[in-house]
Amino acid sequence: MYTLHIEHPITDFDIWSAAFTRFAPLRESAGVRSHTVRRPLDDPRYVSIDLDFDTAADAEAFLQILRTRVWSSPSSSPALVGEPITRVFMTCPDLSTVAAQAVV
């Protein structure tokens, strides 16, 4: 599994959340398998989003869609502040299983 991790400041969570919800069909058609939204306890104007994909290529392709079709338009990303920080991660094997196998 591959995860597109996104972080950025926002002006208002409710406005951001409404915009995020509007793009659910786009996420689904781009191959997003699941998503997780997080907010820091000490900063209500910041979000972290993880979007899970089957392939790194799908994650990278969706990042380009976000850059060109969503984040480039203030009407599409009304609560976004600045440039999002992004990275694509791959899921590592369960390290406890790997460690247990090494002992045997």
Contacts in CASP RR format, 6 or more apart in sequence:
PFRMAT RR
TARGET T0000
AUTHOR 0000-0000-0000
METHOD contacts of the structure
MODEL  1
MYTLHIEHPITDFDIWSAAFTRFAPLRESAGVRSHTVRRPLDDPRYVSID
LDFDTAADAEAFLQILRTRVWSSPSSSPALVGEPITRVFMTCPDLSTVAA
QAVV
1 33 0 8 1.000
1 52 0 8 1.000
1 53 0 8 1.000
1 54 0 8 1.000
1 90 0 8 1.000
1 91 0 8 1.000
2 52 0 8 1.000
2 53 0 8 1.000
2 54 0 8 1.000
2 55 0 8 1.000
2 56 0 8 1.000
2 58 0 8 1.000
2 59 0 8 1.000
2 88 0 8 1.000
2 89 0 8 1.000
2 90 0 8 1.000
2 91 0 8 1.000
3 50 0 8 1.000
3 51 0 8 1.000
3 52 0 8 1.000
3 53 0 8 1.000
3 59 0 8 1.000
3 88 0 8 1.000
3 89 0 8 1.000
3 90 0 8 1.000
3 91 0 8 1.000
4 50 0 8 1.000
4 51 0 8 1.000
4 53 0 8 1.000
4 59 0 8 1.000
4 62 0 8 1.000
4 63 0 8 1.000
4 86 0 8 1.000
4 87 0 8 1.000
4 88 0 8 1.000
5 48 0 8 1.000
5 49 0 8 1.000
5 50 0 8 1.000
5 86 0 8 1.000
5 87 0 8 1.000
5 88 0 8 1.000
5 89 0 8 1.000
6 48 0 8 1.000
6 49 0 8 1.000
6 50 0 8 1.000
6 51 0 8 1.000
6 66 0 8 1.000
6 84 0 8 1.000
6 85 0 8 1.000
6 86 0 8 1.000
7 46 0 8 1.000
7 47 0 8 1.000
7 48 0 8 1.000
7 49 0 8 1.000
7 84 0 8 1.000
7 85 0 8 1.000
7 86 0 8 1.000
8 46 0 8 1.000
8 47 0 8 1.000
8 80 0 8 1.000
8 81 0 8 1.000
8 82 0 8 1.000
8 83 0 8 1.000
8 84 0 8 1.000
8 85 0 8 1.000
9 45 0 8 1.000
9 46 0 8 1.000
9 81 0 8 1.000
9 82 0 8 1.000
10 16 0 8 1.000
10 45 0 8 1.000
10 46 0 8 1.000
10 47 0 8 1.000
10 79 0 8 1.000
10 80 0 8 1.000
10 81 0 8 1.000
11 45 0 8 1.000
11 79 0 8 1.000
11 81 0 8 1.000
12 45 0 8 1.000
12 79 0 8 1.000
13 39 0 8 1.000
13 44 0 8 1.000
13 45 0 8 1.000
13 47 0 8 1.000
13 79 0 8 1.000
15 78 0 8 1.000
15 79 0 8 1.000
16 47 0 8 1.000
16 78 0 8 1.000
16 79 0 8 1.000
16 80 0 8 1.000
17 37 0 8 1.000
19 76 0 8 1.000
19 77 0 8 1.000
19 78 0 8 1.000
19 79 0 8 1.000
20 37 0 8 1.000
20 49 0 8 1.000
23 70 0 8 1.000
26 65 0 8 1.000
26 70 0 8 1.000
27 35 0 8 1.000
27 51 0 8 1.000
27 62 0 8 1.000
30 58 0 8 1.000
30 61 0 8 1.000
30 62 0 8 1.000
30 65 0 8 1.000
31 53 0 8 1.000
31 54 0 8 1.000
31 58 0 8 1.000
31 62 0 8 1.000
32 51 0 8 1.000
32 52 0 8 1.000
32 53 0 8 1.000
32 62 0 8 1.000
33 52 0 8 1.000
33 53 0 8 1.000
33 54 0 8 1.000
34 51 0 8 1.000
34 52 0 8 1.000
35 49 0 8 1.000
35 50 0 8 1.000
35 51 0 8 1.000
35 52 0 8 1.000
36 49 0 8 1.000
36 50 0 8 1.000
37 47 0 8 1.000
37 48 0 8 1.000
37 49 0 8 1.000
38 47 0 8 1.000
38 48 0 8 1.000
38 49 0 8 1.000
38 50 0 8 1.000
39 46 0 8 1.000
39 47 0 8 1.000
39 48 0 8 1.000
40 46 0 8 1.000
40 48 0 8 1.000
45 81 0 8 1.000
51 59 0 8 1.000
51 62 0 8 1.000
53 59 0 8 1.000
53 62 0 8 1.000
56 88 0 8 1.000
56 90 0 8 1.000
59 88 0 8 1.000
60 88 0 8 1.000
63 86 0 8 1.000
63 88 0 8 1.000
66 84 0 8 1.000
69 76 0 8 1.000
70 76 0 8 1.000
70 77 0 8 1.000
71 77 0 8 1.000
71 80 0 8 1.000
71 83 0 8 1.000
71 84 0 8 1.000
74 80 0 8 1.000
END
